[in-house]
């Protein structure tokens, strides 16, 4: 099942806010519905957001094709629905370049974005599994953070796609998924996907990761990314930086898996990325809270970045 797709004139998504209790499919017919789904995290994950951005422009072209002002406003709403992941705006802008050719051309481009992300997941899975086998010299025990499976892409995923491939090859010795607060995307979504795949795993509280590494229970950390800056800084779900620090202290590889569509050469460093704050209500209703959705992992803590086209080894850890 695809996380996001175009079906009979509407965008269909798996509602990730309903998992793991219910597998619910939402049909989105308007830009407003799609933007609401993006902002509520009913659809999330950098590759999936890129596809959502492209499909959002396809919806806008169908509804507002005869009203240039309304069309431009709708495209802007899609592009800016969430600020941190580069894929959303990139997918929307790519589809928007076809607006002069009409709605069908826009839809064809959006479907091409979808198909490229599907192919990218398969390529990353194979390349990442090969790299982990090299770095860990055997059957690794891995720790992952947030959700990077098919729910975050269209099918298979990024870092979790590598986990799936290692399992398929019989080369996965164990997996710990950090719960990923405050919305528990690891405990809810990653655990659900791993169960569907028949992969044994344990869920750990986020702050336990570095300690588990320190006592020798983790051979490598593998995560996704919402944006990779020109200098190699990695923007990912908050908590990633702590795992990277723990991995460096424990002397285990820290590997980032993300498609080329997440690499952003126009953003020099992580300091230049707007970090979304989700607001205190997601954390606690009875006190003030700071709730950044992402953090910045400096490039020099990253062992390697795996994309669908290449493996980028950092000079300091190569």
N, C-alpha and C positions, 0 to 999 in steps of 0.2 A: 504494500500500500504506500502511495506517495504522500508525503507530508503536505504538499501543496500542488495543485494542478488546475488546469482550465478544463471545465466540463460543461458542455451545453450552454455556453454563454455566460458562465459565472466562474468565480474562483472558489474552489473547494479546498478546505484545509482540515487537518486534524486539530481539534480544539485542545491545545496542550494544557489549558487550565483545568480541564475535566479529568485528566489522567492522574493517577492510575485507576481511579474508580470507574471511569466510563470512557469508552472509545467513541467519541462524538464527532461527527462530521458537520462542519458549518459550510453553508453556501453563501457567498458574499457577492451581491449584485451591484453594489455601489462603492464609490471611492470612500465615502464615509464609513461604511461597514468594514472595509478593508483596513482603513487607518485605525479604527477602534480595535480591531483584532490585533494589529501590530502593537499598539500601545498597551493593551491589556496582557500581552504575551501569549495570546491564543496561538499566534504564529511567531516564532523567534528562532535565533540561530543565524549567523552571518550568511551562509549560502541560501537558506530559505528566505531570508529577508531580501536578498538580491532578486530572487524570483518573484517575491511578493511586490517589490517595487516595479518590476517590468509588467507584471499582470495588472497592477494598479493603473498604470498608464494606459494599458489596453482597455480597461473598464472606462477610464476617463474619455478615451477617444470615441467609444461607442455612445456614451451618454451625452458628451458635450462637444461632439465633432463640429457642430454648426455654430458654436459660440466660443470664439477664440479666447475671450477674457475668462470665461468660466473654465475652459480647458486648461489654461495656464495656471489658474488658481488650484485646480484639482491636482495637476502634476506637482506643484509645489507642496501641497499637503502630503502627498505620498512621499516625496523626497525627504521631508523634514519630520516625518512621524516619529523617528527616533534618531538621535544625533551621532551616536558613537560608532556604530558599525558602518564601515564604508560601503558595504555591498548594497544596502538599501538605496541610497542615492545613486550609486553607480548603475544599478539595474534600471532604475527609473529613467535616468538620463539616456541610457543606451536605447531603451524603447522609444523615448520621446524624440530621438533623432529621426525616427520614421514617421512622425505625425504628418508631415506634408504628403506622404504617400497614401494616407488613409488608414482606417481602423484595421483592415485585414493585414496590412503590412506591419503595423504595430504589434498585432497579436502574433504574427509569425516570428517577429524578433523576440518577443517575450517567451515564446515556446522554445526558441533557440537558446535563450539564457537557461531555461529549465533543463534542456537536454545536455548542455555543456556542464552543468553542475552534477548531473547524474554520472556523466563520464568522468568528471574530476574525482568524484568519490571513489570510484573503482580504481583509478590510477593512484590516488593517495594511499589507499588501503594496501596495495601491493608494494609500493615504494617504501611506505612506513614500516611494514612488516619486515622487509629486507633489512632496513636500517636497524631496527630493534634487535633482530637476530645477530647483527654484526656487533652492536654496542654492548649487548648483554651476554654474548657467547653462550647461548643456550635458550632455555625456556624461561622468559622473564616473568617476574611478579611485578605488576604495574599498579600505579595509582593514577587516577584521572579525576578531573574536576569539572563541574557543571555538566551540561548535556551536549554531546558532540556526535550523536548518532544520526539516524535517518530523520528524526524529528527536527534536528537543527539544519538539515540539508533538504534533499528531496527523497533520496533513498540512501541507505548505508551510513553516510556521514563522513566526518573528518577523523579526529582522534579515535573515536569509537569504531569507525570503519577499520582502522588498523587493528584494534582489539579483535574485531570479528574475524579478520583475515588470519591473525595469529592463532585464534581458536580453531578456525577451519583447517589450518595446517597441523594442528596438534602441538603448537609451540607456545601455548599460554599456560603458565604455571599458576597464576592467580591474579585477581583483580580487586582493588579497593576503589570504591567510588565515594568521593567526599560528598556530603549531603548538599552542600552549596546553598547557604543561606543568603537572603531570607526566604526565598520561594521554593527551596528544596528541589531544585532542578536535577540534582544528582540523585537524591533519595527517591524522588517521584518518577522522573523521566528516564534517567540513565538506568536505574534499577529495573524499571518496566521494560525497557528495550532489551536489556541483558537477559531478562527472564524469557522474553519472547524468543530470543536466540538460543536459549538453553545454556547460557554461560554462567557458571557459578561465580559468585562475587560476594563481597561484604561491603556494607555502607559504614563510613566513619564520619564522625563530626569533623567539620572543616579544620578546627584547630589541632586535631590529632595527627594530621598528615606529617608534619616535620618530625614529630616524635616517633611515628611508625617507621619513617625512613632511618632515623638515628638508631633504632634498635634492630635494623637489618631486615625489615619485612618488605622492603620495596627495592626493586632492582632498577627501575626507571619511572619517571613521571612523564605522562603524555597528555597534552591538553590541546584545545583548539585555539582560535583567535578570532576576534571581531575586527581587528585591523592590525596590520604589520607595517610599521613606519619605515621610512627610507633608510634609517640607520639600524634597523633590526629590532627596535623596541616593539614589544608585543602588548596589545590591548586585549584583555580578556576578562571574563567574569571575575568580580572582586574575590580575592582569596588566592588567585593564581600567583601573585607576587610572593606570598608567604610560602607556597609550595616550592617556588623556584629557589628561595633562600634556603629552605630545608634541604632541597636536593643538592645544592652547592656544598653545604656543610657536611652532608652525608657522603658526598663523592659519587652521587648517582646521576646519570644523564637526565636532562630536562629537555624534552622534545616537543615542539609545536607542530601541529598538523593543520594546514589551512589551504584552501585553493588559491591559485594565483589571483583570483578576483578579490581576495582579501588583502593583497599586497598593495600598499598605497605609497607610491614613490613621490607623490605631491605633498606628503606630510613629513617634515624632516625628522621629528622625534616624538616620543610620547607626550612631551610637555605641550605639544601643539594640538592635542586631540581633546575635543569637548567631552568630558566624562558625565554621563547621565546620572542624575540623582533621582531615585525612585520615590523619595518622600518618606516621612517617618511612619505613615500608617501601615506600611508593609512590615515594619519591624515591631513597633509597639504603639498601642493607642493611648498610653498613660504617661509618656515622657517624650521630651524632645529627642530626636535621633538623627544621626547622619547615615545616609543609605546610598552610597555610591554603587552603581550597578557594575562598574568595571574598575580595574586598576591597571597600572603600567608595570610590566616586567622589563627591566633594562636588558638590552641586547647581550650584555656580557654575562648574564646568568643563563642564557639559552645555549644548549649544546648544538642543536640543529633545528632548522625549519624545513618541514617536508611539504611541498606543494604537489599538484598534479603534474608538474613539469620538471621539478628539480629538487635536489637536497642542498640546502644552504647551511654549511658548517661555519659556525662563528670562529673567527681567527684565534680568539683567546682560548678556545676549548677544543680545537680541531686535533 
